[in-house]
Amino acid sequence: MCGITGIIAFNESAKNDFTKLNAALETLSKRGPDSKGTYTHNNIAFAHSRLAIIDVSDAASQPFTDASGRYTIVFNGEIYNFKEFKNELLQKKISFRSHSDTEVLLYLFITEGVSCFEKLNGEFAFAIYDKIEECTTIVRDRYGIKPLFYYQDADKFIFGSELKALLAFGIPKEIDEISLQLYLHLNYIPAPDSIFKNVKKMEAGSFIQIKNKSIHQKKYYEIPYSEILSDHLNYNDSKKKFSDLLHQSVEMRMIADVPLGSFLSGGIDSSVITAIAAKHTKNLHTFSIGFKDEPLFDETAYAEMLSKLHKTNHTVFSLSNEALFSDLYSMLDYMDEPFADSSALAVYILSKNTRKYVKVALSGDGADELFGGYNKHAAELKARTFGKQKVLANSLLPVLKVLPKSRNSKMGNKIRQMNKFLEGINLSEKERYWRWAGFTNEHHKNIFLKNEKNKSEFDARKKDILKDISPDFNSVLYTDVNLVLQNDMLVKVDRMSMANSLEIRSPFMDHHIVDFAFSLPPQFKIDGNIRKKILKETFKNDLPDEILKRSKQGFEVPLLKWFQTDLKAMITDDLLSEKFILEQGIFSPEEIKKLKTELFSNNPNDSVARIWALIVFQYWYKKTMI
């Protein structure tokens, strides 16, 4: 992958900002440490930071201009079916000077225009400039796997792979209070909004065209989701099709001119991807991360089991809590927008260590959202059919409320989950989704803020997020793909891998597989207590029974331990100190004090997650706003 940035000036004065292009490019150096390049013409300036994966020669360096000199591209990502297009273009007598997918992509656009976007199989964000028409076209992949931020005002349009590139141009920094409220609930900020009022994330599956001062955005892809499905679908036929599609996707994503490996957590998703990849190459290198001090979350035994079965060259990075903590500040420093999924630390460390061996790694991201793999999916199915048992369940709620809850122990986490489930069954489908997608209820989200503002705008954004939730269970998965996958899981993997100059490829995110997943009835995916049913049953012969039958295991960073030791001073004397809270004027000192009291009590509940979200925001605030 790479980093891209650029500016389109609408007047002469805005061209003064071209002098900041190199500074913006430098912020993206970890996304592309292999080479850097810039291109300027009239009112536009592009820059590219390269992580060389396909055709690592200088011939494929960017910005890349076609033979006529008319079109120039800066491209972040991979086009996995580029060889197919190259053969078609060769028949049209087009000559190539590189072996890269970048050049193929540029000529495909030159010959077919915007209609070519829907043909692309890959993950990408790119900008193409036509200097005769003086038109810039900016495109993002179907699911937002690759990031693209932009800022516009009356004078200019600025874009970049990360927010830090835009900040290097000196854009105004005004916090979007609605985004902050959403962040406090979800632990991330959903697209198309960002933490800043005038900065947007480009919508997935869309393109923007800019000519003169005219800016038009259009969607070229939507997930083909419908509540009306064919009742003639055959389960065994669907398994066969799924197997064919995933094998094709994995094989396609193994094209690289640099060393490639696979993440192997020991869970279903990465195990399936690894099993398939091992059939397409000898001595596949696999990587997993272990936690010496957290046996509850250590899955390395299962990863090693899968590795032995498929004869991979397996490496385990076994870490102590001290080793985990040593990378905490590096991770926080790289984040240029508040993002409080604490498992990002594990992805950061796994990427950092994997990069010592390979430049590209396969991952299992996307399967949970597509095929119903989360605890909340089983809970939602149960909630929809709870019926008369609801009366008995409600009688247990007062008892559960007083029992100690914590994510850091098996029993405490079980009580926490039961409490959250019983709270949810009394809500509507949309409100239950919202409650289970977040880490606070509406009350907690609001009390942290000194002054809640623009409630109507918050409600409008929330309504838009939940608009597709319906009695059809696929609507939950559809919303998860658009909300959780796009804004949490894919962001986590992109930022943490790119912070370590490692490219991640996710075969489940092939659009043929996503489209296939939403053609299936819910019972093919989740049936009673069986989650990801079609995934498990399609690939059961490739997996040990121990992996097939085990429950889903997430990873929780030992935050509570750190809050009580290494990070305690940060909470009490720095980022959440009463002095700083008062000076900052964003949060309620009284409510922050109550939250800290709960954190250090015998019943921390979800205060750990809330404190972490606040710490991440405060750390970002001091780094960015002061």
C-alpha positions in Angstrom: 0.0 0.0 0.0 1.0 3.6 -0.2 0.1 7.1 0.9 -1.3 9.8 -1.3 -2.1 13.5 -0.9 -2.8 16.5 -3.1 -4.3 19.9 -3.4 -6.5 21.5 -6.1 -6.3 25.3 -6.0 -9.4 27.3 -7.1 -7.5 30.6 -7.2 -3.9 31.9 -7.4 -3.6 32.6 -3.6 -4.4 28.9 -2.8 -1.3 27.9 -4.9 0.8 29.3 -2.0 -0.2 26.1 -0.2 1.7 24.0 -2.8 4.8 24.8 -0.7 3.3 22.6 2.1 3.0 19.5 -0.2 6.3 18.0 0.9 5.5 18.4 4.6 2.2 16.6 3.9 4.0 13.9 2.1 6.4 13.4 4.9 3.5 12.6 7.3 2.7 9.6 5.1 6.3 8.2 5.1 5.4 5.0 7.1 2.7 4.2 4.5 5.3 4.2 1.8 9.0 4.2 2.9 10.4 3.0 -0.4 10.2 6.1 -2.5 8.5 9.5 -2.7 7.4 11.7 -5.6 5.5 14.8 -6.5 3.7 16.3 -9.5 2.5 19.8 -10.1 0.6 21.3 -13.0 -1.2 24.6 -13.1 -3.7 24.4 -10.3 -3.0 20.9 -8.9 -0.3 19.3 -6.9 -0.1 15.6 -6.1 2.3 13.6 -3.9 2.9 9.9 -3.4 4.7 7.8 -0.8 5.4 4.3 -2.1 5.3 0.9 -0.5 6.5 -1.2 -3.4 4.7 -4.5 -3.8 4.0 -5.2 -7.4 6.9 -4.3 -9.8 9.3 -2.8 -7.2 11.4 -1.1 -9.9 11.6 2.6 -10.4 9.5 2.2 -13.6 6.4 1.8 -11.4 7.1 4.9 -9.2 4.4 7.5 -8.7 3.0 10.0 -9.5 2.7 8.1 -12.7 2.0 9.8 -16.0 0.8 8.2 -19.2 2.9 8.2 -22.4 1.0 11.2 -23.8 1.6 13.3 -20.7 -2.1 14.1 -20.4 -3.0 11.9 -17.4 -1.3 11.5 -14.0 -2.3 9.2 -11.2 -1.4 8.8 -7.5 -2.7 5.4 -6.3 -2.9 3.7 -2.9 -3.9 0.0 -2.9 -3.9 -3.0 -5.1 -6.0 -4.1 -8.2 -6.0 -7.8 -8.0 -7.5 -8.4 -11.5 -5.1 -6.0 -13.3 -3.5 -8.8 -15.5 -6.9 -9.4 -17.0 -7.2 -5.8 -18.0 -3.6 -5.6 -19.2 -4.3 -8.3 -21.8 -7.3 -6.4 -23.0 -5.3 -3.2 -23.3 -2.4 -4.9 -25.1 -4.9 -6.0 -27.7 -5.8 -2.3 -28.1 -2.1 -1.6 -29.0 -1.3 0.1 -25.7 2.3 -0.2 -24.7 3.5 -0.5 -21.1 6.7 0.6 -19.5 6.2 -1.2 -16.2 4.7 -4.4 -14.8 2.6 -2.5 -12.2 -1.1 -2.5 -11.6 -0.8 1.3 -11.3 -0.1 1.7 -15.1 -2.9 -0.7 -16.0 -5.3 1.2 -13.8 -4.4 4.5 -15.4 -4.9 3.2 -19.0 -8.1 1.5 -18.1 -9.4 4.8 -16.9 -8.1 6.5 -20.0 -9.9 4.1 -22.3 -13.2 3.5 -20.3 -13.6 6.5 -18.0 -15.5 6.3 -14.7 -17.3 3.1 -15.9 -14.2 1.1 -15.2 -14.5 1.5 -11.4 -17.1 -1.2 -11.1 -14.8 -3.6 -12.8 -12.0 -3.2 -10.3 -11.3 -6.0 -7.8 -9.2 -4.7 -5.0 -8.8 -2.2 -2.3 -7.8 1.3 -3.3 -8.0 5.1 -3.1 -6.6 7.0 -6.0 -6.7 10.4 -7.8 -6.3 10.9 -11.6 -5.7 14.3 -13.2 -6.5 15.1 -16.8 -4.5 18.2 -17.6 -6.4 19.0 -20.9 -9.8 19.0 -19.2 -8.2 20.2 -16.0 -10.4 17.7 -14.2 -9.4 15.6 -11.1 -11.2 12.3 -10.4 -10.8 10.8 -6.9 -12.0 7.3 -6.1 -12.4 5.0 -3.1 -12.9 1.2 -3.0 -16.3 -0.4 -2.4 -16.0 -0.9 1.4 -13.5 1.8 2.4 -10.6 -0.6 3.0 -8.2 2.1 2.0 -8.8 5.5 3.6 -9.3 8.9 2.0 -9.9 12.2 3.9 -10.7 15.5 2.3 -11.1 19.2 3.2 -12.7 21.9 1.0 -13.3 25.6 1.3 -13.8 28.4 -1.2 -10.2 28.4 -2.2 -9.1 24.8 -2.4 -9.7 21.1 -2.1 -7.2 19.0 -0.2 -7.1 15.2 0.1 -5.0 12.6 1.8 -4.7 9.0 2.9 -4.6 10.2 6.5 -5.8 13.2 8.4 -2.3 14.1 9.4 -1.5 14.9 5.7 -4.4 17.5 5.7 -3.2 19.0 9.0 0.2 19.6 7.4 -1.5 22.0 4.9 -2.6 24.1 7.9 -6.4 23.5 7.7 -8.6 24.9 10.5 -9.0 22.5 13.5 -12.5 22.9 14.8 -13.9 19.8 16.7 -17.2 18.4 15.5 -19.2 18.0 18.7 -21.5 15.5 17.1 -18.6 13.4 16.0 -17.3 13.5 19.6 -20.6 12.3 20.9 -20.6 9.4 18.5 -17.0 8.6 19.4 -17.9 8.5 23.1 -20.6 5.9 22.3 -18.9 3.8 19.6 -15.2 4.3 20.3 -14.7 5.5 16.6 -16.2 8.1 14.3 -18.3 6.8 11.4 -17.8 8.0 7.9 -18.4 10.4 6.2 -17.7 12.5 9.2 -14.4 13.1 11.1 -13.4 14.7 14.3 -13.2 18.0 12.5 -16.1 19.9 11.2 -14.7 20.7 7.7 -13.0 17.4 7.1 -14.8 14.4 5.6 -14.0 10.8 4.9 -14.8 10.0 1.3 -17.8 7.6 1.1 -16.9 4.0 0.2 -17.8 2.9 -3.3 -17.9 6.5 -4.6 -15.9 8.9 -6.7 -15.5 12.7 -6.7 -14.8 14.8 -9.8 -13.5 18.3 -9.5 -13.3 20.8 -12.4 -12.9 24.5 -11.9 -14.7 25.0 -8.6 -17.4 22.4 -9.4 -17.3 19.3 -7.2 -19.6 16.3 -7.8 -19.7 13.1 -5.9 -21.4 9.9 -7.1 -21.7 6.3 -5.9 -20.6 3.6 -8.3 -21.3 0.7 -5.9 -23.9 -0.4 -3.3 -24.0 -3.7 -1.5 -26.9 -5.5 -3.4 -28.9 -6.1 -0.2 -32.5 -7.0 -0.4 -34.9 -8.5 2.2 -36.5 -10.5 -0.6 -34.3 -13.5 -1.4 -34.9 -16.5 -3.6 -36.5 -19.4 -1.8 -34.9 -21.9 -4.2 -31.4 -21.5 -2.8 -29.7 -24.8 -2.1 -27.4 -24.9 0.9 -25.0 -27.5 -0.6 -24.8 -25.5 -3.8 -24.1 -22.4 -1.8 -21.3 -24.1 0.0 -19.7 -25.1 -3.3 -20.0 -21.6 -4.7 -18.6 -20.1 -1.5 -15.6 -22.4 -1.6 -14.9 -21.5 -5.2 -15.1 -17.8 -4.6 -12.9 -17.8 -1.5 -10.3 -20.0 -3.2 -10.2 -17.5 -6.1 -10.0 -14.6 -3.8 -7.1 -15.9 -1.8 -5.2 -17.0 -4.8 -5.7 -13.6 -6.4 -4.4 -11.9 -3.3 -1.2 -13.9 -3.2 0.1 -12.0 -6.3 3.2 -10.0 -5.1 6.8 -9.4 -6.0 7.8 -9.3 -2.3 7.6 -11.9 0.6 4.0 -12.7 1.6 2.7 -14.4 4.7 -0.6 -14.8 6.6 -1.9 -13.8 10.0 -3.0 -16.8 12.0 -4.8 -16.0 15.3 -6.2 -19.5 15.9 -9.7 -18.4 15.2 -12.0 -19.6 12.4 -11.5 -16.8 9.9 -7.7 -16.5 9.8 -7.4 -20.4 9.9 -9.6 -20.7 6.8 -7.6 -18.1 4.9 -4.3 -19.8 6.0 -5.6 -23.2 5.0 -6.5 -22.1 1.5 -3.3 -20.1 1.1 -1.2 -23.1 2.1 -2.6 -25.0 -0.8 -1.4 -22.3 -3.3 2.2 -22.0 -2.1 4.9 -24.0 -0.4 6.2 -23.2 3.1 3.7 -20.4 3.8 5.0 -18.1 6.6 2.3 -17.6 9.3 2.3 -15.3 12.3 0.5 -15.1 15.6 0.7 -13.1 18.7 0.7 -14.6 22.2 0.1 -13.1 25.6 2.3 -14.6 28.4 0.5 -12.8 31.2 -3.0 -13.1 29.8 -3.8 -16.8 29.3 -7.5 -16.0 29.0 -6.8 -14.3 25.7 -3.9 -16.4 24.4 -4.9 -18.4 21.2 -1.4 -19.5 20.1 -2.0 -23.2 20.9 -4.8 -23.2 18.3 -2.7 -21.3 15.8 0.1 -23.8 16.1 -2.4 -26.7 15.7 -3.5 -25.2 12.3 0.0 -24.6 11.3 1.1 -28.2 11.9 -1.9 -29.5 10.0 -1.1 -27.3 6.9 2.7 -27.4 7.3 3.2 -23.6 7.5 6.4 -21.9 8.7 4.9 -20.5 11.9 6.3 -17.7 14.1 4.7 -16.8 17.4 5.4 -13.5 19.0 4.8 -14.2 22.7 4.6 -10.9 24.7 4.4 -10.0 28.3 2.2 -7.1 29.5 5.4 -5.1 29.9 6.2 -5.7 26.2 2.6 -4.7 25.2 2.9 -1.5 27.2 6.2 -0.6 25.6 4.4 0.0 22.3 1.4 1.8 23.7 2.6 5.3 23.1 3.9 4.6 19.6 0.5 3.4 18.7 -1.2 6.5 20.2 1.3 8.8 18.5 0.4 7.4 15.1 -3.4 7.9 15.5 -4.4 11.2 13.9 -8.1 10.8 14.9 -9.5 9.5 18.2 -9.9 5.7 17.9 -10.5 3.7 21.0 -10.6 0.1 19.9 -7.9 -1.1 22.4 -7.2 -4.3 20.3 -5.5 -1.9 17.9 -2.4 -2.3 20.1 -2.3 -6.1 19.4 -2.6 -5.4 15.7 0.1 -2.8 15.9 2.5 -5.2 17.6 1.6 -8.1 15.4 2.2 -5.9 12.3 5.5 -4.6 13.7 6.9 -8.0 14.2 5.5 -9.6 11.1 7.1 -6.8 9.0 10.5 -8.2 10.0 9.8 -11.2 7.9 7.4 -10.2 5.1 6.0 -7.1 3.4 2.4 -8.5 2.8 0.1 -10.5 5.0 -3.3 -12.1 4.5 -6.0 -11.6 7.2 -9.4 -12.9 8.0 -11.1 -9.5 8.4 -14.8 -9.2 7.3 -16.0 -12.8 8.0 -17.7 -11.9 11.3 -19.7 -9.1 9.8 -20.7 -11.0 6.7 -21.6 -14.3 8.2 -22.7 -13.5 11.8 -19.7 -14.3 14.0 -20.0 -12.0 16.9 -21.5 -12.7 20.3 -24.0 -9.9 19.7 -25.3 -11.7 16.6 -26.2 -14.8 18.6 -27.7 -12.5 21.3 -29.7 -10.6 18.6 -31.1 -13.8 17.3 -32.1 -14.9 20.8 -33.6 -11.5 21.6 -35.8 -11.7 18.6 -37.3 -15.0 19.7 -37.2 -14.6 23.5 -41.0 -14.4 23.9 -42.4 -15.5 27.3 -38.9 -15.9 28.8 -38.5 -12.2 28.8 -40.5 -11.9 32.1 -38.1 -14.3 33.9 -35.1 -12.6 32.4 -36.2 -9.2 33.6 -36.5 -10.5 37.1 -32.8 -11.3 37.0 -31.7 -7.9 35.8 -31.7 -6.2 39.3 -29.5 -9.0 40.6 -27.1 -8.7 37.7 -26.8 -4.9 38.1 -25.2 -5.3 41.6 -22.8 -8.1 40.7 -19.2 -7.1 39.8 -18.6 -6.9 36.1 -15.3 -6.7 34.3 -13.8 -7.6 30.9 -10.7 -8.9 32.6 -12.1 -12.0 34.2 -14.1 -14.9 32.7 -16.9 -14.7 35.3 -16.9 -10.8 35.4 -17.2 -10.7 31.6 -20.0 -13.2 31.6 -22.0 -11.2 34.1 -21.3 -8.0 32.1 -22.5 -9.7 28.9 -25.7 -11.1 30.6 -26.5 -7.7 32.0 -26.1 -6.0 28.6 -28.2 -8.7 27.0 -31.1 -8.3 29.4 -31.0 -4.6 29.0 -31.2 -5.0 25.2 -34.2 -7.4 25.0 -36.5 -4.7 26.3 -35.5 -2.3 23.5 -36.7 -2.0 19.9 -34.6 -3.6 17.2 -32.9 -0.3 16.2 -32.3 0.8 19.8 -30.9 -2.6 20.7 -28.5 -2.5 17.8 -27.4 0.9 18.9 -26.9 -0.2 22.5 -25.0 -3.3 21.6 -22.8 -1.5 19.1 -21.6 1.0 21.7 -19.9 1.2 25.1 -22.3 3.6 26.7 -26.0 4.2 26.9 -27.5 7.5 25.9 -27.3 8.7 29.5 -23.6 8.1 29.8 -22.7 9.6 26.5 -24.3 12.8 27.4 -23.1 13.3 31.0 -19.4 13.2 30.1 -19.8 16.4 28.1 -20.0 19.7 29.8 -22.7 20.9 27.4 -24.6 18.6 25.1 -25.3 20.5 21.9 -27.1 19.9 18.6 -29.2 16.9 19.8 -31.3 17.1 16.7 -28.1 16.7 14.5 -26.9 13.8 16.6 -30.3 12.1 16.3 -30.2 12.6 12.5 -26.8 10.9 12.2 -27.9 8.1 14.5 -31.1 7.7 12.5 -29.1 7.4 9.3 -26.8 4.8 10.7 -29.8 2.7 11.9 -32.0 3.3 8.8 -31.6 -0.3 7.4 -32.3 -2.2 10.7 -35.5 -4.2 10.2 -37.0 -7.6 11.2 -34.8 -9.2 8.5 -31.6 -10.5 10.3 -29.5 -9.7 7.3 -30.2 -6.0 8.0 -28.1 -6.3 11.1 -25.1 -7.8 9.2 -25.6 -5.1 6.4 -25.4 -2.4 9.0 -22.4 -4.0 10.6 -20.5 -4.0 7.3 -21.3 -0.3 6.7 -20.7 0.8 10.3 -18.5 -1.6 12.3 -16.4 -3.1 9.6 -15.8 0.1 7.7 -15.2 2.4 10.6 -13.7 0.1 13.2 -12.2 -3.1 12.0 -10.8 -1.9 8.6 -9.5 1.4 10.1 -7.7 -0.6 12.9 -6.0 -2.9 10.4 -5.1 -0.1 7.9 -3.6 2.3 10.4 -1.8 -0.2 12.5 -0.3 -2.1 9.6 0.6 1.1 7.8 2.3 2.4 10.9 4.7 -0.5 10.3 4.8 -0.4 6.5 3.0 -3.7 6.2 0.4 -4.4 3.6 -2.7 -6.4 4.7 -5.0 -8.1 2.2 -8.4 -9.4 3.3 -9.8 -12.1 1.0 -13.3 -12.0 2.6 -13.6 -8.4 1.4 -13.6 -9.5 -2.3 -16.8 -7.9 -3.6 -17.9 -11.2 -5.2 -17.9 -12.7 -1.7 -19.7 -9.7 -0.1 -22.3 -9.8 -2.8 -22.6 -13.6 -2.4 -23.0 -13.2 1.4 -26.0 -10.9 1.0 -27.7 -13.2 -1.4 -27.9 -15.9 1.4 -30.8 -16.2 3.8 -29.8 -15.6 7.5 -30.2 -19.3 8.5 -27.3 -20.2 6.2 -25.1 -18.0 8.4 -26.4 -18.2 11.9 -28.7 -21.0 13.1 -29.4 -21.4 16.8 -26.0 -21.3 18.6 -24.1 -22.0 15.4 -22.4 -18.8 14.1 -20.8 -18.4 10.7 -22.5 -21.7 9.9 -21.7 -21.8 6.1 -18.1 -20.8 6.7 -17.5 -23.5 9.2 -19.3 -26.2 7.3 -17.8 -25.3 3.9 -14.2 -25.6 5.2 -14.6 -28.1 8.1 -12.3 -30.5 6.4 -9.5 -27.9 6.5 -9.8 -27.2 10.2 -9.1 -29.2 13.4 -12.2 -30.0 15.4 -10.7 -28.0 18.3 -10.9 -24.8 16.2 -14.2 -25.6 14.7 -16.0 -26.2 18.0 -14.4 -23.5 20.2 -16.2 -20.3 21.0 -15.1 -17.0 19.5 -12.2 -15.4 21.4 -11.5 -11.7 21.4 -8.5 -9.9 22.8 -8.7 -7.4 25.6 -5.7 -5.3 26.3 -5.0 -5.5 30.1 -6.2 -1.9 30.5 -7.5 -2.3 34.1 -4.2 -3.5 35.3 -2.4 -0.6 33.6 -4.9 1.9 34.9 -4.2 0.7 38.4 -0.4 0.9 37.9 1.5 2.4 34.9 -1.3 4.6 33.6 -2.7 5.7 36.9 -0.8 8.9 37.0 -1.9 9.8 33.5 -5.5 9.4 34.7 -5.3 11.2 38.1 -2.6 13.8 37.4 -2.6 14.5 33.7 -5.2 13.7 31.0 -8.2 13.3 33.3 -7.0 15.5 36.1 -9.6 18.0 37.4 -7.2 20.8 36.5 -6.9 19.8 32.8 -10.6 19.0 32.5 -11.5 22.5 33.8 -9.0 24.2 31.5 -10.1 22.2 28.5 -13.8 22.9 29.0 -15.2 20.0 27.1 -16.1 17.4 29.7 -18.0 17.5 33.0 -15.5 17.5 35.9 -18.2 16.0 38.2 -19.0 13.1 35.9 -15.3 12.4 35.1 -14.7 12.2 38.9 -17.6 9.7 39.3 -16.2 7.6 36.4 -12.7 7.5 38.0 -14.3 6.4 41.3 -16.1 3.6 39.5 -12.9 2.6 37.7 -10.9 2.1 41.0 -13.8 0.3 42.7 -14.4 -3.5 43.0 -17.0 -3.2 40.2 -15.4 -1.4 37.3 -17.9 -2.7 34.7 -17.5 -0.8 31.4 -15.8 2.2 33.0 -12.5 0.7 31.7 -13.6 1.1 28.1 -15.0 4.6 28.8 -11.9 5.7 30.5 -9.8 4.4 27.6 -11.9 6.3 25.1 -11.4 9.5 27.2 -7.7 8.9 27.5 -7.3 8.3 23.7 -9.2 11.5 23.0 -7.3 13.5 25.6 -3.9 12.2 24.3 -5.0 13.2 20.7 -6.2 16.6 21.9 -3.0 17.5 23.6 -1.0 16.3 20.6 -3.2 18.0 18.0 -5.1 20.9 19.4 -2.6 22.5 21.9 
